[in-house]
Amino acid sequence: MITLTLMATLDLTGAVHAQGLDRGAREGVERGEEIAGPLGALVGGAIGAAVGTANGILGVDRRERFRIYALGEHRPSVILSDPVRVGTVLPEDGVVYYDVPREFALPEYSYTIINGHPVLVEPRSRRIVEVIE
């Protein structure tokens, strides 16, 4: 019951953070429940969701390496008047997408540079899924 309530609450935060948030919440619920039962599941899920969101898709350990790589490629930056944030759908024209190197193990995403920031993009929808700051 607590797990369902927690997951329903997390669904309200939006699909844009879903990957890290959902994975973190699930892992937190499982570990918390193992250690401290139902109350542990609730606390573990909330903490796991926060950590999963902070880590994003790349995770803490690969985030800086990817930022250095992407900026080191000296790709042109597309300037948008809107703020660069997760969930933004990029324009159909004028944005060039690049393959994420295999070392980052993210074949389902592309990247581009928007307003000077590398961003991971879901290619089919052109939706930003992570902003690398």
C-alpha positions as CSV (number, residue, x, y, z in Angstrom):
1,M,0.0,0.0,0.0
2,I,2.7,2.5,1.0
3,T,4.7,1.6,-2.2
4,L,1.6,2.3,-4.4
5,T,1.0,5.6,-2.6
6,L,4.6,6.6,-3.0
7,M,4.7,5.7,-6.7
8,A,1.4,7.5,-7.3
9,T,2.8,10.6,-5.6
10,L,6.0,10.4,-7.7
11,D,4.0,10.1,-10.9
12,L,2.6,13.6,-10.2
13,T,6.1,15.1,-10.4
14,G,6.1,14.7,-14.2
15,A,7.6,12.3,-16.7
16,V,10.6,14.5,-17.4
17,H,12.5,13.3,-14.4
18,A,10.9,9.8,-14.5
19,Q,13.9,7.7,-15.4
20,G,16.1,8.7,-12.4
21,L,13.3,9.4,-10.1
22,D,11.4,6.2,-10.7
23,R,14.5,4.0,-10.5
24,G,15.7,5.8,-7.4
25,A,12.3,5.5,-5.7
26,R,12.0,1.8,-6.5
27,E,15.4,1.0,-5.2
28,G,14.8,3.1,-2.1
29,V,11.5,1.4,-1.4
30,E,13.0,-2.1,-1.7
31,R,16.0,-1.3,0.5
32,G,14.0,0.6,3.1
33,E,11.4,-2.2,3.3
34,E,14.2,-4.8,3.7
35,I,15.7,-2.8,6.6
36,A,12.8,-1.3,8.4
37,G,9.5,-2.6,7.0
38,P,6.7,-0.4,5.7
39,L,8.0,2.8,7.3
40,G,11.4,2.1,5.9
41,A,9.9,1.7,2.5
42,L,8.2,5.1,2.7
43,V,11.4,6.9,3.8
44,G,13.7,4.9,1.5
45,G,11.5,5.7,-1.5
46,A,11.5,9.4,-0.9
47,I,15.2,9.5,-0.4
48,G,15.8,7.2,-3.4
49,A,13.7,9.4,-5.6
50,A,15.6,12.5,-4.6
51,V,19.0,10.8,-5.2
52,G,17.7,9.4,-8.5
53,T,16.6,12.8,-9.7
54,A,19.9,14.4,-8.7
55,N,21.9,11.7,-10.5
56,G,19.8,12.1,-13.7
57,I,20.4,9.8,-16.6
58,L,24.2,10.1,-16.7
59,G,24.7,9.8,-13.0
60,V,27.0,11.8,-10.9
61,D,30.1,9.9,-12.0
62,R,29.7,10.4,-15.7
63,R,28.1,13.9,-15.8
64,E,31.3,15.9,-15.6
65,R,33.1,13.7,-18.1
66,F,30.2,14.1,-20.6
67,R,30.2,17.9,-20.1
68,I,33.9,18.1,-20.8
69,Y,33.5,15.8,-23.9
70,A,30.5,17.7,-25.3
71,L,32.0,21.2,-24.9
72,G,35.4,19.9,-26.1
73,E,33.8,19.0,-29.4
74,H,33.2,22.7,-30.1
75,R,29.8,22.1,-31.6
76,P,27.8,25.2,-32.4
77,S,25.3,26.3,-29.8
78,V,21.7,26.9,-30.7
79,I,20.3,29.9,-29.0
80,L,16.7,29.7,-27.7
81,S,14.8,32.5,-26.0
82,D,13.2,30.0,-23.6
83,P,15.2,28.7,-20.6
84,V,17.0,25.4,-21.1
85,R,15.3,22.8,-18.9
86,V,14.2,19.2,-18.8
87,G,11.0,18.6,-20.7
88,T,11.5,21.4,-23.3
89,V,10.8,20.2,-26.8
90,L,13.3,21.6,-29.2
91,P,12.4,23.1,-32.6
92,E,12.0,20.8,-35.6
93,D,14.4,22.9,-37.7
94,G,17.8,24.5,-36.9
95,V,19.0,22.0,-34.3
96,V,21.7,19.4,-35.1
97,Y,21.8,16.3,-33.0
98,Y,24.9,14.2,-32.3
99,D,25.4,10.6,-31.2
100,V,26.4,10.1,-27.6
101,P,29.7,8.2,-27.5
102,R,29.4,4.5,-26.7
103,E,31.5,4.9,-23.5
104,F,28.5,6.7,-21.9
105,A,26.1,3.7,-22.8
106,L,23.2,5.9,-23.8
107,P,22.4,4.7,-27.3
108,E,18.7,5.8,-27.1
109,Y,19.7,9.5,-26.7
110,S,21.4,12.2,-28.7
111,Y,22.9,15.4,-27.6
112,T,23.2,18.9,-28.7
113,I,24.3,22.3,-27.3
114,I,21.5,24.8,-26.4
115,N,22.3,28.2,-25.0
116,G,25.9,27.0,-24.3
117,H,24.7,23.9,-22.3
118,P,25.1,20.3,-23.5
119,V,21.7,18.6,-23.3
120,L,20.6,15.0,-23.7
121,V,17.7,14.7,-26.0
122,E,15.2,11.9,-26.8
123,P,15.5,12.0,-30.6
124,R,12.0,11.0,-31.6
125,S,10.3,13.6,-29.5
126,R,13.1,16.2,-29.5
127,R,12.5,16.5,-25.8
128,I,15.4,17.5,-23.5
129,V,15.8,14.7,-20.9
130,E,18.9,16.1,-19.1
131,V,20.7,19.4,-19.0
132,I,24.4,19.0,-18.2
133,E,25.5,22.0,-16.2
